[in-house]
Amino acid sequence: MNLSNLKPAEGAVKHSKRIGRGAGSGKGGTATRGNKGAKARSGYHAKIGYEGGQMPLYRRVPKFGFKNFNRVEYVGINIDTLNKLAEEKNIVDFNIDVFKQNGLISSKDKIKILGRGELSKAVNVTAHAFSEKAKKTIEEKGGSATIIEK
């Protein structure tokens, strides 16, 4: 075996159809594009969503609602999560860094403490927002709920 007799495996190479190369080829004349019209011309490109003059789907479907661009999105963390961390890792002071280290939030998230669950000991929590129940639960156990102003 040498370089002069190397060839690809049987069926590995397909030759593309040579269209528009004369009547004798069987693919001449209209070159598989049909007869006349925009689709038969070179450079044809239909716009995205164009349906041949029929009212396109994006215009047939009604619009409703709106997005409030002033909305502040919070990541909710429940009291039972705080309690679990306080017991397992012996954490008393909860702040943004503690939440990041334990994988509860990412760097730019805002935190809201929610009221599901019970606390077994006093904890100090610093977050962007608190639900009324969460604040009440934390303060009843002798902890503090501090709001971050940003």
N, CA, C and O of each residue as an XYZ file, in Angstrom:
600
protein
N       0.845     -1.182      0.000
C       0.000      0.000      0.000
C       0.895      1.252      0.000
O       1.882      1.313      0.733
N       0.542      2.241     -0.823
C       1.257      3.521     -0.834
C       0.295      4.664     -1.137
O      -0.897      4.431     -1.338
N       0.788      5.873     -1.172
C      -0.070      7.045     -1.337
C      -0.834      7.048     -2.664
O      -1.888      7.677     -2.759
N      -0.329      6.366     -3.677
C      -0.988      6.405     -4.986
C      -2.263      5.561     -5.036
O      -3.109      5.786     -5.901
N      -2.417      4.603     -4.132
C      -3.640      3.787     -4.186
C      -4.547      3.953     -2.965
O      -5.393      3.096     -2.709
N      -4.383      5.049     -2.205
C      -5.285      5.331     -1.092
C      -6.580      5.935     -1.622
O      -6.536      6.810     -2.487
N      -7.707      5.499     -1.133
C      -8.984      6.125     -1.482
C      -9.968      5.938     -0.334
O      -9.833      5.008      0.462
N     -10.963      6.830     -0.251
C     -11.918      6.733      0.854
C     -12.764      5.468      0.776
O     -12.862      4.836     -0.276
N     -13.372      5.108      1.901
C     -14.206      3.909      1.960
C     -15.389      4.026      1.007
O     -15.812      5.129      0.660
N     -15.913      2.891      0.590
C     -17.052      2.838     -0.323
C     -18.251      3.561      0.290
O     -18.659      3.234      1.405
N     -18.820      4.536     -0.417
C     -20.001      5.254      0.048
C     -19.696      6.424      0.971
O     -20.617      7.107      1.420
N     -18.407      6.672      1.267
C     -18.056      7.751      2.186
C     -18.109      9.117      1.517
O     -18.351     10.123      2.184
N     -17.886      9.165      0.210
C     -17.859     10.437     -0.504
C     -19.072     10.531     -1.421
O     -19.306      9.660     -2.259
N     -19.852     11.625     -1.242
C     -20.997     11.843     -2.132
C     -20.697     13.051     -2.987
O     -20.205     14.063     -2.487
N     -20.990     12.957     -4.278
C     -20.789     14.084     -5.170
C     -22.070     14.897     -5.225
O     -23.164     14.342     -5.325
N     -21.929     16.232     -5.157
C     -23.116     17.082     -5.168
C     -23.761     17.067     -6.551
O     -23.096     16.840     -7.561
N     -25.078     17.314     -6.573
C     -25.830     17.359     -7.829
C     -25.388     18.562     -8.630
O     -25.408     19.680     -8.117
N     -24.988     18.362     -9.882
C     -24.628     19.499    -10.735
C     -25.879     19.926    -11.488
O     -26.275     19.306    -12.475
N     -26.496     21.006    -10.997
C     -27.743     21.443    -11.619
C     -27.494     22.643    -12.521
O     -26.539     23.394    -12.327
N     -28.362     22.813    -13.506
C     -28.241     23.943    -14.422
C     -27.055     23.821    -15.361
O     -26.449     24.833    -15.715
N     -26.706     22.603    -15.774
C     -25.554     22.387    -16.656
C     -25.977     21.731    -17.971
O     -25.321     20.817    -18.469
N     -27.081     22.220    -18.514
C     -27.501     21.755    -19.839
C     -28.629     20.753    -19.790
O     -28.833     20.054    -18.797
N     -29.367     20.702    -20.904
C     -30.545     19.838    -21.004
C     -30.183     18.366    -20.881
O     -30.957     17.582    -20.332
N     -29.024     17.986    -21.381
C     -28.612     16.585    -21.371
C     -28.407     16.031    -19.969
O     -28.469     14.817    -19.773
N     -28.170     16.880    -19.011
C     -27.914     16.409    -17.650
C     -29.200     15.981    -16.954
O     -29.159     15.249    -15.965
N     -30.351     16.440    -17.472
C     -31.628     16.153    -16.824
C     -31.940     17.143    -15.715
O     -33.031     17.121    -15.145
N     -30.976     18.018    -15.404
C     -31.190     19.031    -14.373
C     -30.919     20.425    -14.955
O     -30.509     21.331    -14.229
N     -31.143     20.593    -16.230
C     -30.905     21.877    -16.899
C     -32.177     22.705    -16.901
O     -33.094     22.446    -16.122
N     -32.233     23.690    -17.766
C     -33.439     24.511    -17.907
C     -33.734     25.306    -16.653
O     -33.088     26.324    -16.401
N     -34.693     24.863    -15.864
C     -35.080     25.607    -14.658
C     -34.209     25.241    -13.452
O     -34.362     25.829    -12.382
N     -33.326     24.305    -13.610
C     -32.373     23.906    -12.572
C     -33.064     23.571    -11.260
O     -32.638     24.030    -10.200
N     -34.108     22.788    -11.321
C     -34.894     22.264    -10.191
C     -35.630     23.352     -9.400
O     -36.107     23.097     -8.294
N     -35.723     24.575     -9.968
C     -36.380     25.659     -9.241
C     -37.837     25.854     -9.647
O     -38.491     26.748     -9.111
N     -38.366     25.069    -10.556
C     -39.740     25.276    -11.006
C     -39.795     26.403    -12.022
O     -38.756     26.874    -12.484
N     -40.998     26.839    -12.374
C     -41.145     27.864    -13.408
C     -41.468     29.233    -12.834
O     -42.441     29.389    -12.096
N     -40.669     30.202    -13.164
C     -40.894     31.626    -12.864
C     -41.204     31.931    -11.395
O     -41.302     31.026    -10.566
N     -41.354     33.204    -11.096
C     -41.658     33.628     -9.729
C     -40.400     33.939     -8.944
O     -39.292     33.606     -9.366
N     -40.582     34.586     -7.786
C     -39.447     35.048     -6.985
C     -38.530     33.898     -6.572
O     -37.310     34.055     -6.535
N     -39.117     32.745     -6.262
C     -38.299     31.620     -5.785
C     -37.413     31.034     -6.884
O     -36.456     30.319     -6.589
N     -37.723     31.329     -8.142
C     -36.911     30.822     -9.247
C     -35.733     31.737     -9.537
O     -34.812     31.346    -10.254
N     -35.745     32.944     -8.995
C     -34.701     33.926     -9.296
C     -33.495     33.765     -8.363
O     -33.599     33.228     -7.261
N     -32.359     34.248     -8.847
C     -31.182     34.233     -7.980
C     -31.330     35.343     -6.943
O     -31.958     36.368     -7.211
N     -30.747     35.139     -5.751
C     -30.796     36.149     -4.711
C     -32.085     36.173     -3.930
O     -32.277     37.043     -3.080
N     -32.996     35.213     -4.206
C     -34.272     35.198     -3.484
C     -34.040     34.864     -2.026
O     -33.293     33.943     -1.694
N     -34.695     35.630     -1.156
C     -34.656     35.322      0.272
C     -35.945     35.820      0.892
O     -36.203     37.024      0.879
N     -36.767     34.926      1.437
C     -38.024     35.324      2.061
C     -37.726     35.890      3.440
O     -36.850     35.387      4.143
N     -38.450     36.932      3.830
C     -38.288     37.502      5.163
C     -38.766     36.475      6.200
O     -39.640     35.658      5.909
N     -38.194     36.518      7.397
C     -38.598     35.602      8.461
C     -40.057     35.851      8.798
O     -40.451     36.992      9.039
N     -40.857     34.807      8.818
C     -42.268     34.933      9.162
C     -43.156     35.291      7.980
O     -44.372     35.386      8.146
N     -42.585     35.497      6.775
C     -43.389     35.849      5.607
C     -44.199     34.639      5.163
O     -43.660     33.541      5.026
N     -45.490     34.841      4.938
C     -46.381     33.728      4.594
C     -47.048     33.934      3.244
O     -48.205     33.561      3.056
N     -46.317     34.531      2.301
C     -46.835     34.668      0.938
C     -47.976     35.663      0.819
O     -48.818     35.512     -0.067
N     -48.038     36.653      1.657
C     -49.098     37.655      1.592
C     -50.210     37.399      2.591
O     -50.930     38.324      2.967
N     -50.358     36.145      3.028
C     -51.329     35.837      4.094
C     -50.893     36.577      5.353
O     -49.699     36.757      5.592
N     -51.872     37.008      6.163
C     -51.554     37.720      7.409
C     -50.674     36.811      8.278
O     -51.124     35.738      8.680
N     -49.440     37.212      8.576
C     -48.532     36.325      9.301
C     -48.972     36.060     10.742
O     -49.710     36.842     11.339
N     -48.505     34.956     11.270
C     -48.902     34.509     12.596
C     -48.651     35.572     13.655
O     -49.493     35.790     14.527
N     -47.507     36.232     13.588
C     -47.181     37.212     14.625
C     -48.126     38.414     14.595
O     -48.191     39.162     15.570
N     -48.868     38.616     13.482
C     -49.856     39.697     13.437
C     -51.268     39.192     13.706
O     -52.152     39.971     14.062
N     -51.480     37.882     13.535
C     -52.816     37.308     13.792
C     -53.070     37.129     15.286
O     -54.208     37.224     15.745
N     -52.004     36.868     16.041
C     -52.142     36.576     17.460
C     -52.240     37.894     18.232
O     -51.415     38.782     18.019
N     -53.232     38.046     19.129
C     -53.390     39.308     19.842
C     -52.281     39.553     20.864
O     -51.675     38.621     21.392
N     -52.036     40.842     21.124
C     -51.050     41.220     22.136
C     -51.787     41.562     23.421
O     -52.900     42.087     23.378
N     -51.175     41.269     24.566
C     -51.781     41.642     25.837
C     -50.722     41.731     26.918
O     -49.644     41.149     26.791
N     -51.030     42.465     27.987
C     -50.127     42.567     29.120
C     -48.964     43.509     28.855
O     -48.848     44.092     27.777
N     -48.107     43.647     29.857
C     -46.915     44.463     29.706
C     -45.871     43.996     30.704
O     -46.186     43.280     31.654
N     -44.635     44.399     30.486
C     -43.546     44.087     31.400
C     -43.154     45.363     32.129
O     -42.830     46.369     31.497
N     -43.182     45.325     33.441
C     -42.811     46.474     34.238
C     -41.293     46.520     34.344
O     -40.690     45.691     35.027
N     -40.676     47.483     33.673
C     -39.218     47.543     33.667
C     -38.650     48.078     34.984
O     -37.434     48.069     35.174
N     -39.501     48.539     35.886
C     -39.048     48.991     37.206
C     -39.106     47.887     38.263
O     -38.716     48.103     39.410
N     -39.594     46.701     37.874
C     -39.754     45.608     38.827
C     -38.408     45.185     39.417
O     -37.405     45.094     38.709
N     -38.406     44.931     40.713
C     -37.198     44.432     41.387
C     -37.404     42.948     41.659
O     -38.354     42.560     42.339
N     -36.516     42.128     41.128
C     -36.604     40.676     41.311
C     -35.783     40.265     42.529
O     -34.606     40.606     42.642
N     -36.414     39.532     43.434
C     -35.727     39.036     44.629
C     -35.586     37.521     44.562
O     -36.407     36.834     43.954
N     -34.535     37.011     45.195
C     -34.403     35.572     45.416
C     -34.941     35.316     46.816
O     -34.433     35.862     47.795
N     -35.971     34.483     46.905
C     -36.590     34.201     48.197
C     -35.833     33.137     48.972
O     -35.504     32.078     48.437
N     -35.561     33.426     50.231
C     -34.927     32.445     51.122
C     -35.820     32.327     52.351
O     -36.080     33.316     53.037
N     -36.288     31.112     52.624
C     -37.208     30.896     53.732
C     -36.482     30.725     55.061
O     -35.296     30.400     55.113
N     -37.235     30.956     56.127
C     -36.687     30.843     57.484
C     -36.203     29.425     57.774
O     -35.207     29.240     58.474
N     -36.909     28.413     57.235
C     -36.462     27.032     57.490
C     -35.080     26.772     56.892
O     -34.326     25.955     57.421
N     -34.737     27.459     55.790
C     -33.396     27.338     55.206
C     -32.360     27.962     56.136
O     -31.284     27.406     56.354
N     -32.707     29.129     56.678
C     -31.799     29.783     57.637
C     -31.580     28.895     58.860
O     -30.455     28.749     59.337
N     -32.659     28.308     59.358
C     -32.581     27.443     60.537
C     -31.685     26.235     60.279
O     -30.880     25.852     61.128
N     -31.837     25.640     59.092
C     -31.026     24.469     58.728
C     -29.539     24.845     58.695
O     -28.695     24.115     59.217
N     -29.226     25.998     58.072
C     -27.830     26.452     58.022
C     -27.307     26.785     59.423
O     -26.163     26.477     59.755
N     -28.151     27.414     60.235
C     -27.741     27.788     61.592
C     -27.398     26.553     62.414
O     -26.444     26.570     63.192
N     -28.171     25.479     62.248
C     -27.924     24.255     63.010
C     -26.738     23.470     62.467
O     -25.877     23.036     63.233
N     -26.686     23.284     61.134
C     -25.631     22.453     60.535
C     -24.258     23.119     60.559
O     -23.257     22.474     60.870
N     -24.212     24.432     60.224
C     -22.924     25.105     60.095
C     -22.664     26.107     61.214
O     -21.665     26.825     61.195
N     -23.573     26.149     62.190
C     -23.419     26.999     63.369
C     -23.245     28.474     62.997
O     -22.377     29.161     63.536
N     -24.082     28.949     62.071
C     -24.026     30.341     61.625
C     -25.037     31.153     62.428
O     -26.183     30.737     62.596
N     -24.605     32.319     62.924
C     -25.492     33.198     63.682
C     -25.784     34.465     62.881
O     -26.907     34.968     62.899
N     -24.774     34.981     62.180
C     -24.940     36.197     61.383
C     -25.053     35.844     59.904
O     -24.109     35.333     59.301
N     -26.214     36.121     59.331
C     -26.449     35.853     57.910
C     -26.359     37.162     57.135
O     -27.038     38.135     57.461
N     -25.509     37.178     56.100
C     -25.423     38.330     55.211
C     -25.219     37.839     53.782
O     -25.258     36.636     53.527
N     -25.003     38.754     52.861
C     -24.879     38.391     51.441
C     -23.756     37.383     51.226
O     -23.920     36.415     50.483
N     -22.611     37.610     51.880
C     -21.460     36.706     51.701
C     -21.782     35.284     52.152
O     -21.388     34.324     51.489
N     -22.486     35.138     53.259
C     -22.853     33.811     53.773
C     -23.780     33.104     52.780
O     -23.627     31.911     52.516
N     -24.746     33.857     52.232
C     -25.678     33.266     51.264
C     -24.945     32.826     49.994
O     -25.257     31.780     49.425
N     -23.961     33.636     49.549
C     -23.174     33.286     48.352
C     -22.339     32.025     48.604
O     -22.305     31.116     47.774
N     -21.668     31.986     49.757
C     -20.798     30.844     50.084
C     -21.570     29.538     50.154
O     -21.025     28.475     49.856
N     -22.849     29.611     50.550
C     -23.665     28.401     50.669
C     -24.492     28.122     49.420
O     -25.348     27.237     49.421
N     -24.235     28.884     48.347
C     -24.851     28.611     47.049
C     -26.324     28.970     46.943
O     -27.026     28.439     46.083
N     -26.806     29.864     47.807
C     -28.216     30.246     47.761
C     -28.483     31.369     46.767
O     -29.592     31.488     46.248
N     -27.473     32.194     46.499
C     -27.629     33.300     45.553
C     -26.384     33.418     44.687
O     -25.337     32.852     45.000
N     -26.513     34.170     43.581
C     -25.336     34.513     42.784
C     -24.985     35.966     43.093
O     -25.658     36.605     43.902
N     -23.952     36.486     42.464
C     -23.365     37.748     42.904
C     -24.290     38.961     42.861
O     -24.211     39.806     43.752
N     -25.161     39.079     41.864
C     -25.964     40.301     41.737
C     -27.399     40.154     42.238
O     -28.201     41.076     42.085
N     -27.730     39.017     42.830
C     -29.106     38.789     43.291
C     -29.451     39.655     44.499
O     -28.600     39.964     45.333
N     -30.728     40.037     44.565
C     -31.254     40.703     45.761
C     -32.004     39.643     46.573
O     -32.638     38.755     46.003
N     -31.929     39.736     47.899
C     -32.465     38.695     48.766
C     -33.707     39.184     49.490
O     -33.752     40.309     49.987
N     -34.718     38.315     49.541
C     -35.883     38.574     50.387
C     -36.059     37.367     51.295
O     -36.109     36.231     50.823
N     -36.153     37.610     52.593
C     -36.351     36.531     53.554
C     -37.846     36.319     53.710
O     -38.596     37.253     53.993
N     -38.267     35.067     53.519
C     -39.685     34.710     53.569
C     -39.985     33.907     54.834
O     -39.072     33.368     55.460
N     -41.266     33.829     55.210
C     -41.639     33.352     56.536
C     -41.936     31.885     56.731
O     -42.435     31.528     57.798
N     -41.665     30.997     55.770
C     -41.974     29.579     55.959
C     -40.988     28.944     56.941
O     -39.776     29.094     56.788
N     -41.494     28.249     57.927
C     -40.636     27.515     58.851
C     -40.487     28.195     60.205
O     -41.048     29.262     60.454
N     -39.716     27.545     61.071
C     -39.492     28.024     62.439
C     -37.995     28.154     62.694
O     -37.184     27.485     62.054
N     -37.643     29.020     63.633
C     -36.242     29.174     64.058
C     -36.049     28.499     65.410
O     -36.934     28.547     66.264
N     -34.889     27.869     65.604
C     -34.615     27.226     66.888
C     -33.726     28.084     67.774
O     -33.652     27.865     68.983
N     -33.037     29.085     67.161
C     -32.201     29.985     67.975
C     -32.173     31.364     67.334
O     -32.602     31.537     66.193
N     -31.664     32.348     68.078
C     -31.607     33.733     67.597
C     -30.555     33.865     66.507
O     -29.432     33.383     66.655
N     -30.925     34.521     65.410
C     -29.991     34.791     64.316
C     -30.116     36.251     63.892
O     -31.174     36.863     64.035
N     -29.027     36.798     63.372
C     -29.017     38.156     62.842
C     -28.955     38.068     61.324
O     -28.018     37.496     60.766
N     -29.949     38.632     60.663
C     -30.051     38.494     59.210
C     -29.990     39.868     58.553
O     -30.688     40.796     58.961
N     -29.144     39.983     57.527
C     -29.055     41.200     56.735
C     -29.466     40.846     55.313
O     -28.833     40.007     54.671
N     -30.538     41.493     54.811
C     -31.048     41.201     53.466
C     -31.678     42.448     52.879
O     -31.813     43.465     53.559
N     -32.070     42.366     51.597
C     -32.669     43.520     50.913
C     -34.130     43.729     51.306
O     -34.620     44.858     51.272
N     -34.836     42.653     51.679
C     -36.250     42.773     52.057
C     -36.647     41.606     52.950
O     -36.020     40.547     52.928
N     -37.701     41.818     53.735
C     -38.239     40.783     54.620
C     -39.749     40.765     54.482
O     -40.372     41.814     54.323
N     -40.344     39.579     54.542
C     -41.802     39.523     54.649
C     -42.132     39.835     56.110
O     -41.285     39.696     56.993
N     -43.382     40.259     56.350
C     -43.777     40.609     57.721
C     -43.614     39.432     58.677
O     -43.120     39.585     59.795
N     -44.040     38.249     58.216
C     -43.971     37.051     59.059
C     -42.518     36.694     59.384
O     -42.198     36.313     60.510
N     -41.636     36.824     58.369
C     -40.226     36.489     58.580
C     -39.598     37.422     59.602
O     -38.883     36.979     60.501
N     -39.867     38.721     59.461
C     -39.307     39.705     60.382
C     -39.791     39.431     61.811
O     -39.016     39.482     62.766
N     -41.076     39.141     61.933
C     -41.685     38.864     63.239
C     -41.058     37.607     63.871
O     -40.728     37.604     65.057
N     -40.897     36.548     63.071
C     -40.324     35.285     63.561
C     -38.894     35.481     64.051
O     -38.523     34.972     65.108
N     -38.080     36.230     63.274
C     -36.676     36.461     63.644
C     -36.594     37.261     64.939
O     -35.811     36.929     65.829
N     -37.406     38.320     65.043
C     -37.336     39.192     66.215
C     -37.920     38.534     67.466
O     -37.489     38.847     68.576
N     -38.893     37.626     67.310
C     -39.453     36.898     68.460
C     -38.403     36.019     69.130
O     -38.422     35.848     70.349
N     -37.486     35.460     68.338
C     -36.428     34.593     68.879
C     -35.250     35.391     69.439
O     -34.288     34.816     69.948
N     -35.334     36.739     69.338
C     -34.260     37.566     69.882
C     -33.200     37.950     68.865
O     -32.160     38.497     69.230
N     -33.451     37.671     67.602
C     -32.508     38.032     66.544
C     -32.816     39.403     65.980
O     -33.715     40.095     66.459
N     -32.055     39.800     64.942
C     -32.328     41.087     64.309
C     -32.464     40.913     62.802
O     -31.802     40.073     62.192
N     -33.344     41.735     62.214
C     -33.573     41.728     60.760
C     -33.184     43.096     60.234
O     -33.906     44.071     60.438
N     -32.035     43.174     59.551
C     -31.507     44.443     59.039
C     -31.696     44.516     57.529
O     -31.360     43.581     56.802
N     -32.240     45.646     57.068
C     -32.475     45.828     55.626
C     -31.278     46.540     55.003
O     -30.785     47.531     55.541
N     -30.813     46.021     53.853
C     -29.719     46.638     53.106
C     -30.338     47.722     52.221
O     -31.275     47.457     51.468
N     -29.812     48.930     52.315
C     -30.332     50.025     51.478
C     -29.445     50.154     50.240
O     -28.329     50.666     50.330
N     -29.934     49.691     49.083
C     -29.187     49.822     47.823
C     -30.120     50.015     46.680
O     -29.679     50.145     45.538
